[in-house]
Amino acid sequence: MAARAGNAAAAKPNERTVTITRVFDVPRDLVFKAWTDAERIAQWWAPKGFTIPACEADPRPGGIFRLCMRWAERGDYWMRGSYREVVAPERIVIVGVAYDAQDTARLEAIINLALAELGGRTAMTVTTTARGSGEIAASMLEGMEQGWNQTIDHLELHLTNRR
């Protein structure tokens, strides 16, 4: 089971940064693969109640990152962007735009992933800074910490099943 810690701070009403740290009982290479292989990403990257019907990942600087999160009750939510930085197996930076179910751009986000080796275990820290304007963006920002924690819960289940 992963150790869990999280914090969130609102920098401005239209910007939020969430940092989540977890320790997984699996090697760092396995966690890195879960973040860079589209088939693996599609198995875990979404909060509770969502599925991933489409995912593309080209994990190299400038490579694409596209992900569709489907909420049966409200439609498809896309994240479209690219990898800004990829340093295997310790660091990934993804930049992108989150779209609502009407395919309207709502948030710009930077996702920073750091992975540290702990003798066969992995310390993972994800820091996401997102900004947007309007009521829908404000609602998305408000739910960001809960959504990331649920998503990382799914990652933990994926990693446990991949041993």
C-alpha positions as CSV (number, residue, x, y, z in Angstrom):
1,M,0.0,0.0,0.0
2,A,1.3,3.5,-0.8
3,A,2.0,6.1,1.7
4,R,-0.1,9.2,1.0
5,A,0.4,12.9,1.4
6,G,-1.1,15.8,-0.4
7,N,-1.5,19.5,-0.3
8,A,-3.1,22.2,-2.4
9,A,-2.8,25.9,-2.5
10,A,-4.6,28.5,-4.5
11,A,-2.2,31.0,-5.9
12,K,-5.1,33.1,-7.5
13,P,-8.8,32.5,-7.9
14,N,-8.1,31.3,-11.5
15,E,-4.9,29.3,-10.8
16,R,-4.2,26.3,-8.6
17,T,-1.2,24.2,-7.8
18,V,-1.6,20.7,-6.3
19,T,1.3,18.6,-5.1
20,I,0.8,14.9,-4.3
21,T,3.5,12.6,-3.0
22,R,3.2,8.8,-2.8
23,V,5.5,5.9,-2.2
24,F,4.9,2.8,-4.2
25,D,6.3,-0.7,-3.4
26,V,7.4,-1.2,-7.0
27,P,10.7,-0.3,-8.8
28,R,11.0,3.2,-10.4
29,D,11.2,1.8,-13.9
30,L,7.7,0.4,-13.6
31,V,6.3,3.7,-12.4
32,F,8.1,5.5,-15.3
33,K,6.6,3.1,-17.8
34,A,3.1,3.6,-16.4
35,W,3.5,7.4,-17.2
36,T,5.0,6.9,-20.7
37,D,3.3,4.0,-22.3
38,A,-0.1,4.9,-23.8
39,E,-1.6,1.4,-23.2
40,R,-0.7,1.6,-19.5
41,I,-1.8,5.3,-19.2
42,A,-5.2,4.3,-20.5
43,Q,-5.6,1.8,-17.7
44,W,-5.2,4.3,-14.8
45,W,-5.2,8.0,-15.7
46,A,-8.6,9.2,-14.6
47,P,-10.5,10.0,-11.5
48,K,-13.3,7.8,-10.1
49,G,-16.2,7.4,-12.5
50,F,-14.2,8.0,-15.7
51,T,-12.9,5.7,-18.4
52,I,-10.1,6.3,-21.0
53,P,-11.3,5.4,-24.5
54,A,-8.4,7.1,-26.3
55,C,-4.8,7.9,-25.4
56,E,-1.7,8.8,-27.3
57,A,1.8,9.2,-25.8
58,D,5.1,10.0,-27.5
59,P,7.4,10.4,-24.5
60,R,10.1,12.6,-25.8
61,P,10.6,16.4,-25.7
62,G,8.0,17.8,-28.1
63,G,6.2,14.5,-28.4
64,I,2.4,14.5,-28.2
65,F,0.3,13.7,-25.2
66,R,-3.5,13.2,-25.8
67,L,-5.9,11.7,-23.4
68,C,-9.7,11.4,-23.5
69,M,-11.5,10.9,-20.1
70,R,-15.1,9.7,-20.6
71,W,-17.6,10.4,-17.9
72,A,-20.7,8.4,-18.9
73,E,-23.1,11.0,-17.4
74,R,-21.5,14.1,-19.0
75,G,-19.3,13.2,-22.0
76,D,-15.7,13.3,-23.0
77,Y,-13.0,15.5,-21.4
78,W,-9.7,15.8,-23.3
79,M,-6.2,16.7,-22.3
80,R,-4.1,17.7,-25.4
81,G,-0.5,18.7,-25.1
82,S,3.0,17.6,-25.3
83,Y,6.0,16.3,-23.3
84,R,8.2,19.2,-22.5
85,E,10.8,17.2,-20.7
86,V,11.5,13.4,-20.4
87,V,14.5,12.2,-18.3
88,A,14.2,8.4,-17.9
89,P,13.4,7.1,-15.3
90,E,13.3,10.2,-13.0
91,R,11.4,13.1,-14.5
92,I,8.6,14.0,-16.9
93,V,7.0,17.4,-17.6
94,I,3.8,17.5,-19.6
95,V,2.1,20.7,-20.8
96,G,-1.4,20.7,-22.1
97,V,-4.8,22.1,-22.3
98,A,-7.9,20.5,-20.6
99,Y,-11.1,20.7,-22.5
100,D,-14.7,20.3,-21.2
101,A,-17.4,18.0,-22.5
102,Q,-18.3,20.6,-25.2
103,D,-14.6,20.5,-26.4
104,T,-14.0,24.1,-25.1
105,A,-10.5,24.8,-23.8
106,R,-10.8,25.5,-20.0
107,L,-7.5,25.0,-18.3
108,E,-3.8,25.2,-19.2
109,A,-1.8,22.9,-17.1
110,I,1.8,21.9,-16.4
111,I,2.3,18.5,-14.9
112,N,5.7,17.9,-13.2
113,L,6.5,14.3,-12.3
114,A,9.6,13.4,-10.2
115,L,10.5,9.8,-9.4
116,A,13.1,8.8,-6.8
117,E,14.5,5.3,-6.2
118,L,14.1,4.0,-2.7
119,G,15.8,0.5,-2.8
120,G,13.2,-1.2,-4.9
121,R,10.4,1.2,-3.9
122,T,9.6,4.5,-5.7
123,A,8.8,8.0,-4.2
124,M,6.6,9.8,-6.7
125,T,5.8,13.5,-6.5
126,V,3.4,15.1,-9.0
127,T,3.0,18.8,-9.0
128,T,0.3,20.2,-11.3
129,T,-0.3,23.9,-11.9
130,A,-3.4,24.8,-13.8
131,R,-5.0,28.1,-14.8
132,G,-8.2,29.1,-16.5
133,S,-11.0,31.6,-16.3
134,G,-14.8,31.4,-16.0
135,E,-17.1,29.3,-13.8
136,I,-16.4,25.9,-15.4
137,A,-12.6,26.4,-15.1
138,A,-13.2,27.5,-11.4
139,S,-15.1,24.3,-10.8
140,M,-12.4,22.2,-12.5
141,L,-9.7,23.9,-10.4
142,E,-11.7,23.3,-7.2
143,G,-11.9,19.6,-7.9
144,M,-8.3,19.2,-9.0
145,E,-6.8,17.8,-5.8
146,Q,-9.6,15.3,-5.3
147,G,-9.3,14.3,-9.0
148,W,-5.6,13.8,-8.8
149,N,-5.8,11.8,-5.6
150,Q,-8.4,9.5,-7.2
151,T,-6.2,9.2,-10.4
152,I,-3.1,8.3,-8.3
153,D,-5.2,5.7,-6.4
154,H,-5.9,4.1,-9.9
155,L,-2.2,4.3,-10.6
156,E,-1.5,2.4,-7.4
157,L,-4.0,-0.3,-8.3
158,H,-2.4,-0.6,-11.8
159,L,1.1,-0.9,-10.4
160,T,0.0,-3.5,-7.9
161,N,-1.6,-5.6,-10.6
162,R,1.5,-5.3,-12.9
163,R,4.0,-6.9,-10.4
